[in-house]
Amino acid sequence: MLTIDSQAVHIWILDLARVIAQPALLERYHPLLSEEEATRLGRFAFPKLQQHYLATRALVRTCLSRYADVAPHAWRFAQQQNGKPYLVDSPIPLSFNLSHAGDRAVLAVTRDNAVGIDIEQLSRKRDWLGIAEHYFHSSEVDALNALPEAQQHDYFFRLWTLKEAYLKARGTGISTGLDKAAFHLDRGQVRAQFAPELAVEPSEWHFFNYQLGDEYSLSLACHSPASSTPPQLQFYQSWPLATDQQSELPTDILSNRLSEPAAGGLPA
């Protein structure tokens, strides 16, 4: 059993391609689903989408069971009015958030605090400069335009994932306005500015951004009303219900693939 408190956030990383390559393992995930999840699974038109959904539900359920004496299939979920999921009748006050892109899924787990996580695949095709000019804060657009062209693409996705993580932690979504929280990345630090109408106490919010290999940008937002000290992050690799030799492992094996020009150093 893993212990976790309000001063820590655990981030679980799942290689979806690795799971999909194991059909027998995917079959073991079906009994974990609730009736509602099983119904939703059947609505996906394409096998790959079904497989990703099945694997991410297994990720959430098995990881949560590492913190409490609850069987993976027994967790119950509900949604806030804005759609953000939360636990029902959990024996401990866990908060979690899930994101996936390409062949990676990430799950953030903490205790007592609100948390949001977002991952984006850097090769994703989109009019990133047009999006920034139309939706981002003017100071962020200025920072983008001041960079060499070769760096602008990655910087956009750092900003985008930070915004998504923040809005997911708030539970409001992008309807709040992507320009209401402006992020500045400088010398390994993430600074945030908030519009007055958000009524935010900046010292209660903590942000992190990492590159996951060369393919993904990963951001985390954590709201810690009881502490102004940034939480300690611990990264794990997950392969739900695999054998002991190939199950969840602390990701010192991934640390060489995680660069952090926009956040503090990786936790030991």
C-alpha positions in Angstrom: 0.0 0.0 0.0 1.3 3.4 -1.0 1.0 6.4 1.4 0.3 9.9 0.1 -0.4 13.2 1.8 -1.3 16.7 0.7 2.4 17.6 0.2 2.8 15.0 -2.6 1.5 14.3 -6.1 2.1 10.9 -7.7 2.1 10.8 -11.5 1.4 7.5 -13.1 2.5 7.1 -16.8 1.0 4.4 -19.0 2.4 3.3 -22.4 -0.9 2.5 -24.2 0.9 0.9 -27.2 2.5 -1.6 -24.9 -0.8 -2.5 -23.3 -2.6 -2.8 -26.7 0.1 -5.3 -27.8 -1.1 -7.6 -25.0 -4.7 -8.8 -25.9 -4.8 -11.2 -23.0 -4.0 -8.3 -20.6 -6.7 -6.2 -22.1 -9.2 -8.9 -21.5 -8.4 -8.8 -17.8 -9.5 -5.2 -17.7 -13.2 -5.8 -18.7 -14.3 -7.1 -15.2 -13.0 -3.9 -13.6 -15.5 -1.7 -15.4 -18.8 -0.5 -14.0 -21.9 -1.0 -16.0 -21.8 2.6 -17.1 -18.2 2.3 -18.2 -18.9 -1.0 -20.1 -21.8 0.7 -21.9 -19.6 3.6 -22.9 -16.9 1.3 -24.1 -19.3 -0.3 -26.5 -20.1 3.1 -28.0 -16.6 3.6 -29.4 -16.6 2.9 -33.1 -13.0 2.1 -33.5 -11.1 -0.8 -31.8 -8.1 1.5 -30.9 -10.4 3.9 -29.1 -12.0 1.0 -27.2 -8.6 -0.3 -26.2 -7.4 3.1 -25.0 -10.6 3.7 -23.0 -10.3 0.2 -21.4 -6.7 0.7 -20.5 -7.2 4.2 -19.0 -10.1 2.9 -16.8 -7.8 0.1 -15.6 -5.1 2.6 -15.0 -7.4 4.8 -12.8 -8.9 1.9 -10.9 -5.7 -0.1 -10.2 -3.7 2.9 -9.2 -6.3 4.2 -6.8 -6.3 0.7 -5.2 -2.7 1.2 -4.3 -3.7 3.9 -1.8 -6.7 2.3 -0.1 -8.1 -1.1 0.7 -10.6 -1.0 -2.1 -10.7 -3.5 -5.0 -10.2 -1.9 -8.4 -13.7 -2.9 -9.6 -15.3 -1.5 -6.4 -14.4 2.2 -6.9 -17.5 4.4 -7.5 -17.3 7.7 -9.4 -19.6 10.6 -9.9 -19.2 13.9 -11.8 -19.5 17.5 -10.8 -21.9 19.7 -12.7 -19.0 20.6 -15.1 -18.1 17.0 -15.7 -15.1 16.6 -13.5 -15.1 13.1 -11.9 -14.7 12.5 -8.2 -14.7 9.5 -5.9 -17.9 8.4 -4.0 -17.5 6.9 -0.5 -13.7 6.8 -0.7 -12.1 5.8 2.6 -9.5 8.5 2.2 -9.8 12.0 0.5 -8.0 11.2 -2.7 -8.1 13.6 -5.7 -7.2 12.4 -9.2 -7.1 13.6 -12.8 -6.5 11.7 -16.0 -5.2 12.8 -19.4 -4.1 10.9 -22.5 -2.6 11.7 -25.9 -1.1 9.6 -28.6 0.3 6.4 -27.0 0.6 7.9 -23.4 -1.9 8.2 -20.6 -1.0 10.0 -17.3 -2.8 10.0 -14.0 -2.2 12.4 -11.2 -3.1 11.4 -7.6 -3.0 13.5 -4.4 -4.8 13.9 -1.1 -7.0 16.8 0.1 -6.0 19.1 -2.9 -7.4 19.7 -6.3 -5.2 18.5 -9.1 -5.2 18.8 -12.9 -2.9 17.1 -15.4 -2.6 17.5 -19.2 -0.5 15.8 -21.8 -0.2 16.7 -25.5 1.6 15.0 -28.3 4.0 17.6 -29.9 3.4 16.2 -33.4 -0.3 17.0 -33.2 -1.4 19.1 -36.2 -3.0 22.3 -35.3 -2.9 26.0 -36.1 -1.0 26.7 -32.8 0.1 30.2 -33.6 -3.4 31.2 -34.7 -4.8 29.7 -31.5 -2.3 31.6 -29.4 -3.0 34.9 -31.1 -6.8 34.4 -30.8 -7.1 32.9 -27.3 -4.0 33.4 -25.2 -3.1 36.4 -23.1 -1.2 39.1 -25.0 1.9 38.6 -22.8 2.1 35.0 -23.8 1.8 35.8 -27.5 4.6 38.4 -27.1 6.8 35.7 -25.4 6.0 33.3 -28.2 6.9 35.8 -30.9 10.1 36.7 -29.2 11.4 33.2 -29.4 13.3 31.8 -32.4 10.8 30.1 -34.8 12.3 26.6 -34.0 11.3 27.0 -30.3 7.9 28.4 -30.7 6.1 25.1 -31.3 7.2 23.4 -28.1 6.7 26.6 -26.1 3.1 26.8 -27.3 2.4 23.3 -26.1 4.0 24.1 -22.7 1.5 27.0 -22.4 -1.4 25.0 -23.7 -0.9 22.1 -21.3 -0.4 24.4 -18.3 -3.7 26.1 -19.1 -5.5 22.8 -19.6 -4.1 21.5 -16.3 -5.1 24.6 -14.4 -8.7 24.6 -15.8 -9.1 20.9 -15.1 -7.9 21.4 -11.5 -10.6 24.1 -11.2 -13.1 21.9 -12.8 -14.3 24.6 -15.2 -12.9 23.8 -18.6 -11.8 26.2 -21.3 -15.1 28.1 -21.2 -13.5 30.0 -18.3 -11.2 31.6 -20.9 -7.7 30.6 -21.9 -6.5 34.1 -21.4 -7.6 34.4 -17.8 -4.5 32.6 -16.5 -1.3 33.7 -18.2 1.9 31.5 -17.8 5.5 32.6 -18.0 8.3 30.1 -18.3 11.7 31.4 -17.3 14.9 29.8 -16.0 13.3 26.5 -15.0 10.3 28.1 -13.3 6.6 28.5 -14.1 4.9 31.8 -13.0 1.2 32.4 -13.3 -0.8 35.6 -13.5 -4.6 35.4 -12.9 -7.4 37.7 -14.0 -9.1 39.4 -11.0 -12.5 37.8 -11.8 -11.0 34.4 -11.1 -10.6 35.4 -7.4 -7.5 33.3 -7.1 -4.9 33.3 -4.3 -1.7 32.8 -6.3 0.3 31.3 -3.4 -2.2 28.4 -3.3 -1.4 27.2 -6.8 1.6 25.3 -8.0 2.5 24.5 -11.6 5.0 22.1 -13.3 5.8 21.4 -16.9 8.0 18.6 -18.3 8.9 17.2 -21.6 8.2 13.4 -21.8 10.9 12.2 -24.2 10.9 14.1 -27.4 7.2 13.5 -28.1 5.1 14.9 -25.4 4.5 18.0 -23.2 3.2 17.3 -19.7 1.8 19.8 -17.2 0.4 19.6 -13.7 -1.6 22.1 -11.6 -2.1 21.6 -7.9 -4.3 23.7 -5.6 -3.0 23.5 -2.0 -5.0 25.9 0.1 -3.3 24.8 3.3 0.2 25.3 2.1 2.2 27.6 -0.1 5.0 25.0 -0.4 5.1 23.3 -3.8 4.2 19.6 -3.6 6.8 16.9 -4.1 6.2 15.0 -7.4 6.9 11.3 -7.8 6.7 9.7 -11.2 5.7 6.0 -11.7 5.4 3.8 -14.7 2.2 1.7 -14.8 1.2 -1.5 -16.5 -2.1 -2.5 -14.8 -2.5 -6.1 -13.7 0.7 -7.2 -15.3 3.0 -9.7 -13.6 5.1 -8.6 -10.6 8.2 -8.3 -12.7 6.5 -6.0 -15.2 4.1 -4.1 -12.9 4.2 -0.5 -11.6 7.8 0.7 -11.1 9.3 4.0 -9.8 10.3 5.7 -13.0 14.0 6.4 -12.4 14.1 4.5 -15.8 12.1 7.4 -17.3 14.0 10.3 -15.6 16.5 10.4 -18.4 13.7 11.0 -20.8 12.1 13.7 -18.8 13.7 17.1 -19.4 12.6 20.0 -17.2 13.5 23.4 -18.7 10.2 24.8 -17.4 10.1 23.4 -13.9 12.2 22.4 -10.9 14.3 19.3 -11.0 12.8 15.9 -10.9 12.2 14.4 -7.5 14.7 11.9 -6.2 
